[in-house]
Every structure is written in structure tokens, then in C-alpha cells.
């Protein structure tokens, strides 16, 4: 990777790649909740992926400014769904709790914003020596990789339901759970001859090694 790309810009691009990875990881499950939520996550991931690849290969103030604006939109969308809920879909109006995958995704996006802003405001700074440059990129890359890995693993293990990503869809299981529980409360009629007396008698016979009687 060329040292002409500032180390902070590289870290910002890597953080954006991490956020895109999390969005890709949870897109399928959100699609199963409602196709509109899946489209939102896929679109966010593709936009972030495109910006990150471009930021790793070129340097310009308009590119950095666009990255800051895009990440700010994603962070704002996350805050909106955690306070007012989704504006559309089956989970509309239901505020989502803050979960680990979503919080780490926002942290990655904020890292990208800070990195891009620092590059824009320090563009006249001299290039660091190659060892220092590689150390900065390596440290930032390891931190981004750790946060991304933890967020993705938590998300695919089920931790993102109702807590992950920018667009809350955790409520899509609520109706199914309530419908399922409504049947569990109904009493199950006992079959004739298999009440508690016969059950206790069977247990007693099994303990003493005698043949039990069921439903005589």
C-alpha cells in the first residue's frame, strides 16, 4: 500500500470496511424479517465498501468529505432507530435497544469520520517515516479487525436480534412468540386411566423391580 495515502485515511477506510462487513453479516436475517430491512443493510454495506476501496487507492478532499457525510448518515440512522424506531416496515415506531453489534458498527463509523476529518485538516503535514507509517496502519488495522470480528461473531450467533445494525427489526419475533405461547397455556386433557394415581403406582413398582400397570 502506497505511503502517499495517509495512515489515518487507511485506518478510516479499514474501519468502513469493518462496518460494511457487519452490515453484510446481518443482511440476510433482516431480509427474513422484512425485505425492506434487508435492502437497507445491503445498500449500506455496498456504499461503505465502495467508499473504502476508493479511499485506499486515491486521495482527495471531496472523497474524504463524502466519506464523512455518508458515515454521519449511517450513525444518524442508528440513533434514530434507537430513539424513535424504524419509520417503515413491521417494526415501525418501535425503539430498539442498544446492542453490541450495532454499537461496534457505530464505533467503526465514528472512527472513519474522525480519521477522514483529521486527514482533511492536516493535509499539509509532512509524511511520517515508513516504520512509523506502518506502525500506525498496523495498530489501527488490528483494532478495527478485533472490533469487526467481535461484532460479526456476535451478530451471526443471534446477538443482533432487536439490538444490532442501524435499522431495528428485533420486533419481528414478538408476534410469533405471543401466538406460540397462547397455545401453551391451554390445559391438556388427561387420558382415562393415566392420572396421577396410576403414575405414582408405576413409579413405585419400578423402584421395587415389579412390573408396572398402565391404563388398566
C-alpha positions in Angstrom: 0.0 0.0 0.0 1.4 3.4 -1.1 2.5 5.7 1.7 1.0 8.5 -0.3 -2.3 7.6 1.2 -2.2 9.0 4.8 -2.2 6.4 7.6 -5.3 7.9 9.1 -7.1 7.6 5.8 -6.1 4.0 5.5 -7.5 3.4 9.0 -10.7 5.2 8.1 -11.1 3.0 5.1 -10.4 -0.2 7.1 -13.0 0.9 9.7 -15.5 1.5 6.9 -14.8 -2.0 5.5 -15.4 -3.4 9.0 -18.8 -1.6 9.2 -19.7 -2.9 5.8 -18.8 -6.5 6.9 -21.2 -6.2 9.8 -24.0 -5.0 7.6 -23.4 -7.8 5.2 -23.4 -10.3 8.0 -26.8 -9.4 9.3 -28.5 -8.5 6.0 -29.9 -12.0 5.3 -31.6 -12.3 8.7 -33.1 -8.8 8.4 -34.3 -9.7 5.0 -36.2 -12.6 6.5 -37.9 -10.2 8.9 -38.9 -7.9 6.0 -37.3 -7.5 2.6 -37.1 -3.7 3.1 -34.8 -4.0 6.1 -32.6 -6.4 4.1 -32.3 -3.9 1.3 -31.3 -1.2 3.7 -28.4 -3.2 5.1 -27.2 -4.4 1.7 -27.3 -0.9 0.3 -25.4 0.5 3.4 -22.8 -2.3 3.0 -22.3 -1.7 -0.7 -22.0 2.1 -0.2 -19.4 1.7 2.5 -17.5 -1.0 0.6 -17.3 1.3 -2.5 -16.1 4.3 -0.5 -13.5 2.2 1.4 -12.0 0.7 -1.7 -11.8 4.2 -3.3 -10.2 5.7 -0.2 -7.5 3.0 -0.2 -6.4 3.9 -3.7 -6.9 7.7 -4.1 -6.7 10.8 -2.0 -8.9 13.9 -2.4 -10.8 16.3 -0.2 -14.1 15.7 -2.0 -13.7 11.9 -1.4 -12.9 12.4 2.3 -15.8 14.9 2.7 -18.2 12.4 1.0 -17.0 9.7 3.4 -17.7 11.9 6.4 -21.1 12.7 5.2 -22.0 9.1 4.4 -20.8 7.8 7.8 -22.7 10.6 9.5 -25.9 9.5 7.8 -25.4 5.9 9.0 -24.7 7.0 12.6 -27.7 9.2 12.5 -29.9 6.4 11.2 -28.7 4.2 14.1 -29.5 6.9 16.6 -32.9 7.5 15.0 -33.9 3.8 15.3 -32.7 3.7 18.9 -34.9 6.6 19.9 -37.9 6.8 17.6 -37.8 3.3 15.9 -38.0 2.4 12.3 -40.0 4.7 10.1 -41.3 1.9 7.9 -41.9 -1.8 8.0 -43.4 -4.2 10.6 -41.2 -2.7 13.4 -42.2 0.9 12.6 -42.3 3.1 15.7 -40.6 0.6 18.0 -37.4 2.0 19.5 -34.6 -0.6 19.6 -32.3 -1.2 22.5 -28.5 -0.6 22.0 -26.8 -3.9 21.3 -23.1 -4.9 20.9 -23.0 -5.4 17.1 -24.8 -2.1 16.4 -22.7 -0.2 18.9 -19.4 -1.6 17.5 -20.6 -0.7 14.0 -21.2 2.9 15.0 -17.8 2.9 16.7 -16.2 1.9 13.4 -18.1 4.5 11.5 -17.1 7.2 14.0 -13.5 6.1 13.7 -13.8 6.6 9.9 -15.3 10.1 10.4 -12.5 11.2 12.8 -9.8 9.7 10.6 -11.1 11.4 7.5 -11.6 14.8 9.3 -8.0 14.6 10.6 -6.7 14.0 7.2 -8.7 16.9 5.8 -7.4 19.3 8.5 -3.8 18.1 8.5 -3.2 17.7 4.7 -0.1 19.9 4.8 1.6 17.8 7.5 4.9 16.1 6.4 4.9 12.4 5.6 5.9 10.2 8.5 8.8 7.8 8.2 7.9 4.4 6.7 8.3 2.5 10.0 6.1 5.0 11.8 3.6 4.9 8.9 3.4 1.1 9.0 3.1 1.1 12.8 0.2 3.4 12.7 -1.6 1.5 10.0 -0.9 -1.8 11.7 -2.2 -0.7 15.1 -5.3 0.8 13.6 -5.9 -2.3 11.4 -5.6 -4.7 14.4 -8.1 -2.6 16.4 -10.5 -2.5 13.5 -10.2 -6.2 12.9 -10.8 -7.0 16.5 -13.9 -4.9 16.7 -15.2 -6.2 13.3 -14.7 -9.8 14.2 -16.4 -9.5 17.6 -19.4 -7.6 16.0 -19.8 -10.2 13.2 -19.5 -13.2 15.5 -22.0 -11.7 18.0 -24.4 -10.8 15.2 -24.4 -14.2 13.5 -24.7 -16.0 16.8 -28.0 -14.2 17.3 -27.0 -11.2 19.4 -28.2 -8.7 16.8 -31.9 -9.5 17.1 -33.5 -6.4 18.4 -30.1 -4.8 19.1 -27.9 -4.7 16.1 -27.4 -2.7 13.0 -28.8 0.7 12.1 -32.4 -0.5 11.3 -34.1 -2.3 14.1 -36.0 -5.4 13.3 -35.9 -7.2 16.6 -39.7 -6.9 17.0 -40.5 -9.4 14.2 -40.3 -12.3 16.6 -42.7 -10.8 19.1 -45.9 -11.6 17.5 -44.9 -15.2 16.7 -43.8 -15.7 20.3 -47.1 -14.4 21.7 -49.1 -16.7 19.3 -47.0 -19.7 20.3 -47.3 -19.0 24.0 -51.1 -18.7 23.7 -51.3 -22.4 23.0 -49.0 -23.4 25.8 -51.4 -22.1 28.4 -54.3 -24.4 27.3 -54.7 -27.4 29.6 -54.0 -30.8 28.1 -56.8 -33.3 29.0 -55.6 -36.4 30.7 -56.4 -39.8 29.1 -58.6 -42.1 31.2 -56.7 -44.4 33.4 -53.4 -42.4 33.3 -53.9 -39.9 36.1 -51.5 -39.1 39.0 -52.5 -42.2 41.0 -51.5 -44.6 38.2 -48.3 -42.6 37.6 -47.3 -42.9 41.2 -48.1 -46.5 41.3 -46.0 -47.2 38.2 -43.0 -45.4 39.8 -43.4 -47.4 43.0 -43.4 -50.7 41.0 -40.4 -49.7 39.0 -38.4 -48.9 42.2 -39.1 -52.4 43.7 -38.5 -54.2 40.4 -42.1 -55.3 39.9 -43.9 -55.0 36.6 -46.0 -51.8 36.4 -49.5 -51.3 35.2 -50.5 -48.6 32.9 -54.0 -47.7 31.9 -55.9 -50.8 33.2 
